[in-house]
Each structure stands twice: as structure tokens, then as C-alpha cells.
């Protein structure tokens, strides 16, 4: 996935070609490692996935593709993607250690946090940029971290993890619908994402300089997403509440988006 992103950065690969490559790599990896989502906390769906592994692999691939593209979509202001990755890992391990009381050794994902903090500082200072390769890599890391947890039967809480990763995933769905509504190619990039509208609002209406507006927009969004994830985790045993939370997030996202769209 990193290599596909690197080729995109260097050769400007088309979105369709990247989508095909990511899909193929994901399907091959998941089928060879036997790591895929099987638990939905609904018996009928679980039986379907258990009896047809290809559907499980296909669904997991779609989830990875959505997350990877979501990270690519939100990579538009300084620090947004890296801070979201840090917060996602923190929420994930808070849930594992303190809520589920699962005693597991520190692994690669948790050890990544100090590295990500260094990258965050350099990204805010504009000494480095993620590009497609960086956003693809971070999305893959977070996605595999979650998928590896869902295959552990006693610790599979898919709707908790969905709430943790709802922001980049919803950005994908909302952007596709928005572009189709305006009769544009949903695969083509634009500058009408939530973080960009918020940056423009802070810069033009609040008279904050461009660099600070970029940093503040990423920080504001991530703080809201972190609080939302933290609240959702408290209801980890109530799947219907968590499903409602996902719809509530979408509702708040759309209200905030259209308010910013009007202000811009």
C-alpha cells in the first residue's frame, strides 16, 4: 500500500488505477493471512460470513479501501491525519486496557505514538508532508490494528471501532454523495472537504493567518472526533446505541458542514 501511494506521489497515478491496485493487494493479503471481519453482532450476518469466506474478505477489503481513501481525503491541513492516527491508537488502547481490561503486551501500534508525535511536529512546521504514501500507510496501520482485534472473539466490538474511525469513513461517503449531487466525478479531488471549509472560515472570517488556521482546523476536528469516540466507548455493550451514535455523528457532521459552506 505504501508503494502504491509512493507511485502516486511520483507518477500521479489515476484514482481508478490506485483503487484497483489497493483492492488487489488487500484481497491477496487478507486471503493469505486469514485476517478478515467475521463478527457483526448479528447472528444472521455472522452466519453468512462464516459460510462464505469470500464475502468476508470482500467486505473487509471494502472497509480498508474506505479507510485508506478517507485518510487521503482528510489529508489537507497540517497535522490532521497524523493527529487522527494518534487519537485512534490512544482510543483503541484505552478501550483494550481500561475498559475491557485485556492485558496485552505493548506492540508495534502503541510504540508508534512517539514516532507519530515527532512526525506531527515536523508536519505542523511544514518540514514534511505525508502525500498519498504517508496517508495510505497510516490508514493501513490503523485498519489492520482494528481488524486484528475483531478476529479475537471475546474482544470483537465492531461498532466501537466504527465509532473510533467514523470521521474518515463518513468523509468518503459524504464526499461521494456531494460530488454526485454537483454532477462531478466522485473520484476527482476537490477543496470542499470539511477541514478545508473550516480552515477558510478561520482564515477569512476570524482573520487567523493561513498556517494557524490550518493547524486549528485539524485540532478542532480531531478534538471533537476524540470526544465522540471516548463517549461511544462507554456504551461498548450496547450495539444499538453505538449504531445510533454513528447516525448522530453523520447528522452533526452535515449540520456543521452546511453551516461552514454557507459562511464560505
QUIZI-V107801 format. One line per field, one symbol per residue. ss: DSSP state (~ for helix, > for strand, _ for the rest). psi: psi as a letter, one per 40 degrees, with the letter a starting at -180 (. if undefined). burial: # if it has 16 or more other C-alpha atoms within 10 Angstrom, else .. A space follows every 50 residues. Layout:
# QUIZI-V107801
ss: ???
psi: ???
burial: ???
This chain:
# QUIZI-V107801
ss: _~~~~~~~~~~___~~~~~~~~~~~~~~~~~~~_________~~~~~~~~ ~_~~~~~~~~~~~~~~~~~~~~~~_____~~~~~~~~~~~~~~~~~~~~_ _______~~~~~~~~~~~~~~~~~______~~~~~~~~~~~~~~~~~~~~ __~~~__~~~~~~~_~~~~~~~~~~~~~~~~____________~~~~~~~ ~~~~_____~~~~~~~~~~~~~~~~~~~~~~~~_____~~~~~~~~~~~~ ~~~~~~~~~~~~~_
psi: ddddddddddefiiddddddddddddddddddefhihehefhdddddddd egdddddddddddddddddddddegeihedddddddddddddddddddde fhgiihadddedddddddddddddefeiidaddddddddddddddddddd ehdefhgdddddddeddddddddddddddddefiheeiiaffiddddddd dddddefhiddddddddddddddddddddddddefdegdddddddddddd ddddddddddddd.
burial: ##.###.#.........#...##..##..#....######.....#..#. ..#.#######..##############################.##.... ........#...#..#..##..##....################.##.## #....#################.###..#......#......######## ###....#....#######.##..##.###.##..#..#..#..##..## ..#...#..##...
